[in-house]
Amino acid sequence: MEPAPVHDLDLVQEALEGNQLSFQLLVERYQDKLFSIVRQYTRNPVEIEDIVQEALLKVYRRLDSFQKQSSFSTWLYRVVVNTALDFLKRCGRNPVRAVEDLEIVPENNPPRIAAPDANMEQEEIARVTHEVLLELPEIFHTVIVMREFEGLAYQEIADILGISIGTVESRLFRARARFKEHLLRSHPEFDPTV
């Protein structure tokens, strides 16, 4: 029998008491998700690595400021998103324009046998989605990526961004509406009513 997994809060407490292995376990538990989040802001592997490392350093240095009002993962994701946005702003780049080749299909989906032209169609959808997302303001881009591409719950998004659930719902509603408007204006071939 395998031992029961250690809860995040226990690992945080142990890390605060000086146990570096506990912090390492937290990093290992969330590193794939952190890299996935940062990939939504840049595709440059060096920048991704730098942003994640910078965020983890901030988390390690500020671990004592984690107040346990939300889950550790929510606090961690907030630090990572803010670090990514700060990094891109420091580089003089618009965070929305930095997104490249946004992935439509999550990495853990098993491959299916597709029609010969399916790959081209998927690439076209990814290109169009990327193009339309670039037109959205940062506040809409961020919530749409978190909800639609990262699959985060409304409460998680609210906690990460430090806003209310109502604001998340409102931004998502407006983001989806703007996305659809931009999509149909620039690519009328995607209009199902035509």
N, C-alpha and C positions, 0 to 999 in steps of 0.2 A: 504494500500500500504506500502511495505517495503521501507525504505530509501535506496538510491543508495549506493553501497559499496564504502568505502573510499579507495582512491588510496594509494599504498604503499608509494609513495613519500610524501604524506600528513602525513601519519602515522610516517614516519621517521622524518619529520620536527617537528611534535608535540612531539615525543620522545626526540629529541634534545633540545626542549624547556622545558623538565622536566616532560612531561606527561607519566607516567609509564604505564597507561592503553593502550596508543597507541602502546608501545613496546609489551605489552602483546597480543594485537590484531595481530601484525605481527607474533609473535611466534605461536599463535593459527592458523593463516592462513597457515603457512608453516611446522608445526611440523610433520605432517604425512609424508610429502615428505622427511624431514630431517632424520627421523627414517628409512625410506625406503632406502635412499642413504647409510646410515651407515651400514645397514644390509647387504649390498653388500661387506663389508669389514670384518665384524665379526658377528657371530650369538649369541655371549654371551650377554644376556640381560643387565647385569651390565655394560659391556664395551660399549654397544650401548648407554645406558643412560648417562654414563660418557662422551663419545665423544660428544653427542648432547649438554649436559649441558656445556661442555668446549667451544664448538663452539659458543653457544648462549651468553656465558659470553664474549667471544672475540668480538662478534658482538656488544654487548651492550657497551663495553668499547671503541670500535673503530668506533662507529656509525658516529662520526664526520669526519672520514676519507673516508666515502662513498662519492665518487665524482660524482655520478649520470651519469657517462658516459655509464653505462650499467644499466639494470634493477636491482632493489633491490634483486630480487630472484636470479639472476645470481651471484651477489656479495655474497649473503648468501650461495649459493651452493658451491662457490669457497672456502669460509671459512670452510665449513663443510668437504669437500673433503680433504683439506689440513690438517685440524685438525685430521681427521681419519688416514691419512697417517702418520702424525707426531706421533700420539698415538701408532700406531703399531710399528713404528721404535723405539720409546722409550722403548717399551716392548721387543725389540730385535726380532720382528717377521717380516718376509717378508710380505708386504701388499697383495701380490698376493696369498700367501699360506694361508692367514688368512680367505679367503672367504670359507664359509661352506654352503653346501646345497643350492646353488644358486637357487632361484625360477625361474621357467620357465614361469609360468602363473601369470600375474598381479593379485593382491588381489581383485580388483574390478570387475573381470570377473564373470558373473553369472555361477553357476555350471550347467553342462549339464549332462544328463543321459549317462553314458558310459558303454561300454562293460565290462564284469566282469574282464578281464585282463588289462583294460585300465590303472588302477591305477599303476599296476606293470610296465607297459610300460612307463608311465610318470615318475615314480621313476627312471627307468633305464636311460631314456633320461636325467633327471636332474643329475644323478650320472656321466654319461659320459660327459655331458657339463661341470660340475664342474671339473672333472678330466682334460679335455682338456684346460679349462681356466687357470688352475694352471700352465700349461706349458708355457703360454704366458708371455713375459716381462711386467713389470708394465705399461709402456706407452701404450701398446696395450690393456692390460686388462682394464685399466681405461676408454679408449674411447669406447670400446665395451660394457662395463656395462652401461655407460651413454647413449649410443645411443640405444642399443638393449633391455636393461632391464629397463632403466629409461625413454626412449622415448624422450630424449632431442634433440632439433634441433641442427644442426651443429654450428650455431652461438652461441647458449647457451654453447655448449661444448667448443668452442673456447674462449669465454669470461671467463668461469670458470677456464680453464687451462692456460689462458693467452697466447694462441697460435693463429696462423692464421687459417682461415677456410680451406685453402689449406693444412695446416699441419694436421688438423682434418681429412680431406678427405683421405690424404695419409696414416695416421696411421690406419684409419678404413679399408682402402683397404688392407693394409699389415696385419692388425690384422685378418681380415676375411680369407685371404689367408693362414696365419699360422694356424688359427683355423682349417680350412678345411684339411690342410696338416697333422696336428697332429691327427685329428679325423680319417682320412682314414688310416694313418699309424698304429695307435693303435687299431682302430675298423673298419676293412675293411668291416664288415657286414653292415655298413651305406653307403657304396658306391652304388649309384643308378645305376651305369653302370655294376655292377657285377650281 
